[in-house]
Amino acid sequence: MFSLNVLGGASLEGDAGPVTGRAAHKRRVALLAILAAARGRPVARERIVGLLWSEHPTDAARRLLSESLYVVRKELEEEVFISTGDEVALNGAVVRSDLGEFQDALDGGFVEAALRLYRGPLLDGFYVADAPEFERWAEEERDRLARAFARGVESVADEAEGAGRLLDAVEWWRRLAGHDRFSSRIAARLVQALDAAGERAAALRYAVTHAALLREELGVEPGPELARIVERLRAEPAHVMPTFPLPAVAAPPEHGGTGTTAPAAPSESVIEASPPGREVPSLPAPAGPARAPSPRPAAVRWNRAAYRAGTVGMILGLLIAAATGGGNVAGGPPDVPGLDPRRIAVLPFEADGGDAQMEALAAGLTGALIDRLSDVQSLRVISRSGVLPYGDRAVHLDSVVRDLEVGTLVTGRLQRSGGSYRVAVQLVDGNSGEQLGSERVQREEAELFALEDAVADQVERFLRRRLGDHVRLREQRAATRSSTAYTLVFRAQRLRSEAGAVSLRNDSLDIEAADALLATADSLLARAEEEDARWAQPRIERAQVWLGRSVLTSGHARGEALRRSIGHAERALALPGDSTAALEARGTAYWRLATAFSGPRDTLLTRSERDLRAATARDPARASAWSTLSQMLRFKGALAESRQAAQRALEEDAYLVDADNTLDRLFRVSVMLADYREAARWCDRGREAFPRDWRFVECRLTLMREDPNARPDPELAWSLVARLEEIDPADKARRGGNPFSPIFRRMVAASISARAGDTARARAENARARQETAANRELSLDLDYEEAYLRLTLGEREEAIRLLRRYLAARPNQREFLLRDPLFVGIIEEI
């Protein structure tokens, strides 16, 4: 019997100990993890191939899968797999899995048993090179399992409290607080549980620790609920634990797993009451003025020990809402005084081990990152020679800041572990000495020559996005004298960011949840307007919020959301000051309104183009305005100008705020210009930078159809459709305002099947699409366009022409676009 353990790491063990050799190769362990997640259900080979060998041609990928199945069987000398036709399942009688047991226990109602199995995030620290689809799958599964774990812990903690098992409840709440360190709601429950168990001092100490964590890593104050609880605890007499025997702790939680313990909450044995004459530090009151930022330490020492003790603060969007609470307006982001954060010093990376190869590689990484950031026009980066004196000795970061007058510092460390290299990079605020975020990149030794480019690419994206937030907050803070209005806008922006992240998931309630977050953001912005009626930013943000809400709905509701966006933008334009952002918001809303419905749209397009051109003229660095202008110009048929605008957007997007949309538009306009090599380049760049974005999976499928020189590969095409149906299912696409997307993808794959000679499947898919769109005139018209190409591929020229004529009769504004579509170049004159 073998054990596959993937919660908190990745290992395969037999009766004699850990499995080594060819069966323990990372990609084969990943194969086992995929099958384990299916819990005995068979998985299609094309699905496995799509996850683990998506970068290979289909035939080669299938051979690699067969080889991996053979190697694992041979090495383990057991029938590990059950193969049925073109599907594979894991044989549970030979390989048990902690993942399957965790899910089975939850489903069976054995919650505590399941929680004991959860030793940490799925495949924590496990990485498979050149398998982006697998990494996306693992990330989605990791998030799903973490949420299931959190729900389970909360349920048993509530049950323990209800049964009077107070010490059990404390331990469970402590474990949940370690799982979600930034949640003020969970912190409040732990504080209450500690107090109920007679540990008042421990409760107050944890509350203070939690507040310090939020201030240091997120720049916010805890929610009002926690502040009220602390205030009450200080006013009331402490609880005394009963002297009668307590029930035994059944199934005590384990604390050995990665990511499941609370580093900020030591056990009760080490939490002591405050010494006589010293009070526990206080939390802010539930309401009141914003706290001043913590004073800057006299010196921040940059040395190896401090570096190893660095923190990770990357996932901010989802955590801010939990940390700030519902109605509390105190404690927004701290002010950013003094030095300009756009002036950057990349300090020489440190290399563990000290050998010449590691030192040379670290120097190369430093230089590559300096060169890459120097190409961003809005950043001012200290040269290699300027930072070189700080590479050979321990140095105070304060000294670097003072000497170089930089507002942002980048530090890095290169490590080698076994057969892989790991680079950890940190972004430090030169004004306060606080860490703004961190990023890690790992590559196998065989990929050593690609490590430099990989680090430069990934870290550049991270730094530009994170620094963009920092600069934006700095600029916005200077525009208002009301700290309350500023904090409300800050919280609304975080909610808007969170809504964007939530809307990308596949749960059926995600769209409603995202819309609710945007509605809350709108109410916060309305309050910000009341606090500072002369500040345009709340009105601009409200225009952006309603743009966001428009893509979460359809029909009349979508039109109403866009009209409200226009209204808020116009109210912002009525105020004195810079109106560029309001112009862009209004131009974007006009553009979306023009394309949301059939019928006359010339006036809306004219207004959109006027506003977007005005916005780019006033602020040539406004990347998102260039990007939307590119989209509109492509729609009008001005393809060359559209590509120029998209390229300008990418050049000006110093902080990669709109890079996903820009790369998508560069891909689409390149396809329309029949520049398929360039289109493939933009598609690949999008997939590397935004691996969870469905558009950069769909672009691979689209390119297979559009490029006449591409060999039709129906098997790969349908595997991409399956992947798209997983990450952007029909229900989600419909709720996200893209109801035709699922039909479009299948029609594209049908055309590829037709080119490969499988006309039966192509006709069957077309018939299915006609049935699905029969009751919706707009979708039926969309289908006319896609079916026209399919008919051409099937040799039915006259039917293709008839469909396109019908399409243009209903949508005459699409004529210029159609006339430039390479798909129909052979029949344009007859349409």
N, C-alpha and C positions, 0 to 999 in steps of 0.2 A: 504494500500500500504506500502511495506517495502522497505528500502534503504540499499543496501549492498555497503559499501565503503571500497575499498581495495587498493586505491592509497594513499600512505603515512601512511598506518597502516591497521587495520582490524576492522570493526565494522558493526553491523547489527542493524538498527533502525526501529521502527514503528511509527505510529502517536502519541503514548503515550511516546516515548523516546526510549532509548537503550533497545534492547532485552536482557534479562538475562535468567538464568535457563539452562535447558538441551539443548535447541536449540542453545545456544551461546557457547557450548563446542567447543574447538579449532578445533577438527577434523571435526566437522559439518560445522563450518565456512569455513574450507579448502574445504570441499565438495562443498559448495555454490560458492566459488571462482573458482574452476575448471569448474563448469557449466557456471558461468558468462563469463569466458574466451572464451567459445564456442559460445557465442552470439546467443543463441536460438537454435543452432544446437544440436541434440541429441548426447550424449556421451555414448559409450558402457560401460556396467557395469564392464566388465573385465578390461577396461582401468582405471576406477575409483578405483577398487580394487587394481590394480597394483601400483597406486600412493599412496594410503592411508593405505593399509593393506598388503603390499607386504611381510611382515615378518610372516603372518599367513597362515595356510593351506587354500586352495582355498575355501572349503566349509564354514569354519569358517569366512573367509573374506567376503564372499557373505552375510552371515547372519548379520555381523556387518554393512555392507552397507544397507541392508534392514531395520535394526533397526534404523539407522541414518535417513533414508528417512522417516520412520514412526514417529520418535520423532519430527523432524522438522515440519512435517505436523500437528501433534497433538498440539505442543506448539504454533505454529503460527495461528492455526485454519483456515488455508487457503490451497488451492490446489497449493502449492508452486512448485510442480514438474509435468511434463508431461511425463508419462511413455509409451513407445511404444515397446512392445516385450522386448528385452534385452538391451534397450537403455533408457537413462534418459535425460531430458532437463529441464532448468530452465524456469518457467512460467513468462515471462516478464510482464504480466498484473498484477502480484502479487508482484514481487520483481524486482525493478530497480537496476541497477548496474552502479557505476561511471566508471568501467572498460569498460563495453559495450558501454556506452555513449561516452567515450573518443575515442574508436576505430571507432564508427559510425560517430562521428563528423569529424575525420580525413578523413575517406573514402568519406564523403560527401563534402569535401572541406571547412568545417567550422573550419579552423585551430585555430583561436583565441579562439573560444568556447571550442575546445578540450583542448587547453593549460590551460585554466582556471580550467578545471576539474583535471588536473594533480597536485596533492598536494604533491607528493613525490613518491619514489620507490614502486613498487608493494609489498604489504604485509610487509612493512617496520617494523622491530622489531617483526614480527609474527613468531612463531616457533611451530612446531608440533613434539612431541617426537616420536621416533621410526617410522619415516616415511621418510627415506632417498630419496625414489623416488619422493615424493612430494617436498622435499627441492630442488632436482635437477630441477624438473619442474618449480618451482617458480623462481629459479635463472635464468633459461633460459628465462622465460617470462619477468622477471624483466629487463634483459638486452635488450630484444627486444623492450619493451615499452620505456625504457630510450633512446634508439637510435631514436625511432619514435618521442619522445618528443623533442630531440635535433634538429632533422631535421625541425620539425615544428617551433620551436623558431627562428632558423636561417632564415627560409623563411619569417616569418612576420617581423623580424628585417630588412632584406634586403628590403622588401616592404615598410616599414616605412621610411627608408633612401631614397629610390627612390621617395617617395611622399613628401619629405621635412618635415616629422613629426619627427624632430630630437630628441625631448625629449622621444617620444615613442620608437624610435630606441635605445636610451640609456638604457631605462628600460628593453627592451627585451634582449639586449646584456648583461646587468647586470644579468639578470635571467639565461641566458645560461652560463655565467662565474661561477655562483654559482653551476650550475649543473655539470660542468666540470672544476674544479678549476685549473687543471694542464696544460690545453691547452694554449700554447703561441699564437696559431693562434686566438683563441677566445679572449684572452686578448688583442691582437693587434687590433681586431675589436672594442672592447669596448673602448680602448684608442682613436681610431680614432673618434668614435661616440661622446665621451665626448668632444673632441677638437672641432668637428664640431658644437656641441651645445654651444660652448663658454666657456667650463670649462677646460681650458688648465692646470691649476694647479691640478685639480682633475684627469685629464688624466695622468699627470706625476706621481702623487702620486700612482695611481693604478698600473702603470707600475713597480714602485719600490716595491710595496707590492707583486706583482706577482713574481718578481725576487727573493725576499726574501723567499717566499713560496717554490719555486723550490729548492733554495739552502739548506734550512733547512730540507725539507722533502725528497727530491730526490737527493740532492748533484749535481745538474746540473745547468747550466745557461739557460736563456730563448733563444728562437730561434733568428736568425739574423734579421728576419723581424721586430720583436718588437724593437730590438736595433736600427735599421735604422729609425723606426718611431719616437722613442724618440729623436734621434739625430736631425731629421728634425724639430720636434716641438721646440726644444731649439733654433734652428737657425732662425725659421720663426716668424713673428709677430703673436700674438694670434688672433684667430677669435673673432669677436664681434657678439653677438646674435642680429638678426634683431629686430627692435622695433615694427614692425607691429604685430597684434595679430596672435598667432599661432593657428592652427586647434586644436579642442578639442581632447583629448586623448580618442579614442574610445576603449572600452574594455581594460582598463588598466590591466597589469599583476598583479597577486596576489603574495604576498610574505610570506604568512603564512604557506606554506606547507613545510614539512620536506624535506631537501635536495635540495630545489629549490632556495634558496637565497645565495648570495655570502658573506660569512663571512669576506673575506678579502677586500671587496669593500663596504665601508659604503656609505650611501646615500649622495647626493651632499650637503645636509644641514650641514653635519659634516666634509666634506672635505674642508679644508681651504687652501688658498694660503700660501706659505712659508713666515714666518715673514721677515721683512726687514733685509738684511745682512746675511740671511741663504739661501743657495741654496738647491733645491731638490736634494737628493742623485742621483748619476749617475748610469746608466746601463753600462755594458761593451760595447765596440765597437763590430761591427758584426764579426770581426776576430781579432785574437791576441793571446797572451799567456794565458794559463789557469790561472784563479784567484786562489789565495791562499785561503785555507779554512778560515772561520770566526774564530777569536781568541776565545779560550775557555773562558767561563765566569768565573769570580773569584770564584764563588761558585754556585752550583746548589742545591737548597734547596729541599729536599724530605719532603713534608708535604701534608696534606689532600687537601688543596686548590689547590696546584700545580698539584696534581695527577688528580683532577677532570678536570683540564684545559688541560689534555693531548690530543694529536692529533692522528689521525688514518692515517697510511701511508702504507697500505697493498698492494694495487693493483699497482705495480710499472711497470710491463712489458709494458702494453699498453700505459702508460702515458709518458714514457721516450721519445718515438719517437716524440710525439707532443711537448714535452717540449724542445727538443734539436734542432729541425728544420732540414732543409735539408743539408746545407753545412757547418754549423758552427762547428768548432772543438774546440772551447774554452769551458772550464768549464766542464770537466769530473768529475768523482767522486773524492772527496777530498782524499788526502793522509791519511794513517792510521798510525800515528807514535806510538812509545812507547810500551805500554802494549799489551800483547798477547790476542786477543779477545777470544781465546779458553779457557782461564782461567776465570771461571764464578762464580759469587755469586748470589744465589737465596735468596733475602732478605725476611724475614718473611712477609707473606701476611697480609694485614690489613682487618679487619672485621667491616663492618658498623653495628651499632646497639649495639655493646658492650656486648651482652649476652654471657653466658658461652658456649652455643651450637655453636654459630657463631665463637667464638674465637677458640674453639677446632677444628671445621671444617677447618678454615683458616690454623691452624697449621698443620693439616693433609694434606692439599693440598700442603703446602710448602715442607713438608717432602717427599711426594710422588714424587714431581717434582725433588727434589734433588736426590732421589734414582734413578729415571729413567735416568736422564742425567748422573749420575755417571757411569752408565753401558756402556756409549759410550766411547770407548777406547781413541779416539783422543781429548776428552774434559777433562779438569781438573776442577772439581767442588768443591767449598769450602763445607766442611761438615756442618751438622746441627748445631753442637756446635760452629762452626766457625762463623756462621751468627747470632746465637741467641742473642748476645749482642746488635744487631742493631734492635731488634724488639719492644722494649718498650719505645722508645723515638724518637722524631723528630731528624733527622740526616742529615748532609750534604752528598750528594753522593760523593763529592770529598774526604771526610774523609774515606768513605768505600773503595773507589778505592785506596787511599794511604795506608790504614791499611792492606788491603787484597791483594793488588797488582793484581787486576783483570782488565781485558780489557772489560768485558761484565757484566752488571748488569741486573737481572730480578726482577721486582717489580710486585705486584699483589694486587687486592682488591676484596673482597667477598661482595656481596650485596644480600639482600632478598627483593623481590617485590611480594606482593600477595602470590601466591602459587608456585613461582619459585625462583631459586637461579641463580645468574649471577656472573661469574668470569671474570674480565678484567686483562689481563697480558700485561706488556710492556717490551720491550727489549731496553736497554740503552747502548750506546757506552761509555765505561769508559774513553777513551782518550779525547773525545770532550764533553761529557755530553749530546749529541744529542740522541733523540729517534730514534731507527732503525725500529721499527714496533710495532704493537700491535695485540692482539687476544682476542676474547670474546667467552665464552662458557656459555650456558644456559641450565638448566635442571629443570624439574618440581619437586615439593617437594616430590612426590611419588617416584622419582628416586634418592633420596638423597644419598643412599648407593652406587649408581653408579657414583655419581658426581666426586669423587676423581679419579677414573680410567679414566673417560671421559676427565677431565682437563689434567691429566698427558699425555694421549694419544695425544690429539689435540695440546696442547701447546708444547709438545716435538717435534712433527712433524714441527710445525711452527718455533720453535727456531732453530732446526737443519738446516732447509732449509735457513732461513734468515741469520744465522750465517755462513753458507757455502758460501753465496754470499760475506759476509764481509771478510772472510778469503781468498777466491779466489782473490778478488781485491787487498788485501794487498800483497799477494805473487806475483801477476802479476806486481804490481807497482814497486816492487824491482828489476824486471828483465830487465827493460829498463830505459835509461836516457832521453828518449824523451817523454815529457808530451803530445805532440800532438799524437804520435803513441799510447800511453796508452789510451788517450781519444777516439781515433778512434776505438780501440779494444773494449773498454767499450761500446760504442754506438752500435757496431756490435753485441755484445753479447745480449744487450737488444732487438735489432731487431730480433735476432734469438729466444729469449724467447717469444717475441710477436708473431712471426710466428707460434710457437708451439701452443700457446693459440688460435690463429685465426683458425688454421687448425682443431681444435676440434669442431667448430661450424657447424651448418647445412645449412647455406646459400649457394646457388649454386656457389657463387663467392669466397667462403672462400679459396679454394685451390689456385686459381689464386692470391688472395691477399697475402697468406702466401708465395708463390713462389716469388712474387714481393718484399716482405720484405727481403727474403733471398738474392735475387739478389742485393738489396741495401747494405745489410750487406757485401756481397762479395766485392763490389766496395770500401766500407770503409776500409776493410782489405787490399785491394791492395794498398790503399794510406798509410796505416800504415806500410806496407812493405817498401815503398819508404822512409818513415821517419826514420826507423831503420832497415836496411837490415840484421843486425846480430841478431835480436830478432826472435826466432822461433815461438812465440805465434800467430802472424798473420797468418802464414802458417798452423799451427795446426787448428786455428779457420776456415780457409778456407776449410780445409778437412772436418770439422764438418758441415759447411754450405752446402757443396755438398752432404754429407750424408743425410742431411735434405731434400735437393731438390730431392734426389733420391726416397724418399717415397711419393713424391707428383706427380709422373709421372709413366709411365710404358713403356714397350717395349724398343726400341732402346734408347730413351731419358733417361730411367733409367740406362741402362748400361753405357751410356756416362757420366752421373753424377757420378756414382761410380768410373769410371776410372779417372775422374778429381779429385775426393777425394783422390784416391791413389797417384796421381801425386803430390798434395800439401803436403801430408804426407811425401812422399819421399824427397821433397825439405826441409821440416823441419828436417828430419833425417840427411841431409847433413850438417847441422849447428852443431857447438860444443855445449855441454851442455846436460841436461837431455832430453832424447828422448822417455820417457815412453808414454806420451800422443800421440805422433806421431805414435808409434808402435800400440797403441790401435786403433787409427783411421784407420790405414792401415789394421789391422787385421779385423776390423768391416766391412770395405768396401769389402775386399776379401770374407768375409762370405756372405754378401748380394749379391755380384755378383754371388757367387756359387749357391745361392738359387733362383736367379731371373729368370733363364731360365733352360729348360730341356737340357740334354746332359751331356757330360763328365765334371766332376767338381772336381775330386780328387786333381788336382794340386792346385786349388783355396782353397779347404778345408785345405790342408796341409799348405799352406802359412798362412791362417787365424789362424790355431791352433798354428803355430810357433810364430806369432807375439803376439797373446793374451797370450800365456804362458810366453813369454819373458816379456811382460808388467806387468803381475802379479808377476813374479819373481823379477823384479826390484823394483816394488812398491806393496807389498802385500796388501796395503790398497786401491788399485785402484778398487773400487766396480763395476764400470760400465764395466771394462774389465772382471772381474769374471762373471758378469751377461751375457755378450755376449758369453763368453767361455761356460757357462752352456747351452745356447741355441744351440750352435754348437755341443756340446757333446751329447745332447739329439737327435739331428738330426742323429748323427752317431750311435746311439743305446747304448751309454755308459751311461745308465740311473743313476746308483748309483753315478758315478763321476759327472754327470750333477747336481744331487741334491746337492752334496757336494759343488760344485762351486757356485750354487745359494744361498745356506745358507751362504757361505763365503761372497758373495756379500752383503747380507743383514747385516751381522755382521760388515763389513767394511764401509758400506755406512753411515758415521757419519753425513752427511748433507742431506741424503735422496734425492740425486741427481737422482738416477736411481731406486728408490724403486718401482715405478709402474711396470717397466719391470721385475724387480727381482721377485716380488710377482706373476706376471703372469707366469713366468718360473717355479717357485716353484709349482704353481698349476698344470701346464702341466706335469711336470716330475713326480709329485705325482700320477697323473692319470695314466701315463704310467707304474708306478710301482704298480698299483692297490691299492694304499694306499688312499682310498677315504675319510677316516676321515681327514687325513692330507690335502688332496686336498680341502675339504670343509673349513678347517681352513684358508688356504691361500686365498681362494676366498672371505671369509668373511672379512679378514684383508684388502684385496684390495678394497672391496666395502666401508669399513669404511674410509680408507685413501684417496681414489680417487673416490668419489661418481659420478663424471661425466664421468668416463672412461668406454666406452662400454665393454671393456674386462671383467670387473667385474660384468657385467650383463650376458654376454655370458657364463661365467664360471658356473653360476647356471644352465643354460640350458644344457651345456655340461655334467655336473655332473649327471643330471637326466638320461641321456642316458648311460653314462659310468658305473655307479654303478649298478651292477646287483641286489643288494638288495633294491634299491630304488623303491618305489611304483610309477608306471607310472601315471603322472598327466597331461594329454593332455591340459586341460584348462589352467593350470599354464604355461605349455610349450609355448603355442601359445600366451599367454599374454606377456611372455618374448620376444618372437619374435616381437610382436607389439611394445614393448618398444625399442628393438634394431633398428627396422626400423625407429623409431622416432629419436633416438640420433645418429645413424650411418646409414643413408639411403643409398640405393644402389649407387646413384650418388656420394655421398661423399666417400663411401668405394672404389669405382672404382678409383676415382681421387686420393685417398690416397694409392693406390697400393695394395688394398685388394679386387679385383673384385669378388672373390669367396665367400667372407664372407656372403653376404645376402643369397646365395644359400645354403651354409653350414648350416646356422641357421635353415632354413626351412626343410632341410633334417634331421637334428637332431630332430626337433619337429615331423616330419613325422615318424621317427623311434619310438619315444615315443608313438605316436598315434597307431602305429602298435602293440606295446607291450600291449597297452590297449584294443586291439581288433578292432580298427577302421582302417581296412585294406583298405577300399575304399579311405579314405582321404590320406593315406600313398601312395597308387599307383597314385593318382591324383597329388600329390606334386612331385613325382618322374618323372611323364610324363612332368609336367611343367618345371622341372629343365632340363630335356633332351632337351626340345625345346629351352630353354634359352641359353644353351651351345653348341648347334649344330654347330654354325659357328666358334667356338673357340676351337682349339685342346687342349690347355693347360687347359682351364676350363673343357672341356669334360673329360680329364684325372683325374682332381681333383674329378669330380663327380663319376668316376668309383670307387674310394676308398670309398666314402660315401654311394653310392648305394649298394656296396658289403655288408655292414653291414645291410642295410635295407632289402636286399634279404635274408640274414640269419634270420632276425627277422620274415620274412614272410614264412620261411621254405623252401626257394629256394636255397639250399646249392650249387648245381652245378653251378648255375648262379653266385653266389657270388665268387666261385673259378675262374670261367672264367674271371670275371671282374678284380680280383686281378692279375691274370696272365697277362692280357693285360696291366694293370697299371705298373707292374714291367718290362715288356718288353720295355716299353717306358722310364721308370725311374729306371734303375737297382740300382742306388745309394741309393734308398729308401728301399732296401731289409732289412737291419739291423733294420731300424725303424719299418717296418711292422712286422717283426718276433717277436718284443717285444710288439706289440700293444695288450693289453688284449681283445680288441673287437674280435680278430680273433684267439684266443688261440685254439679254437676247430678245426680249419681247416689248421693250419700252415703247418703241414706235407704234405698236399696235394697240396700246392701252388708251 
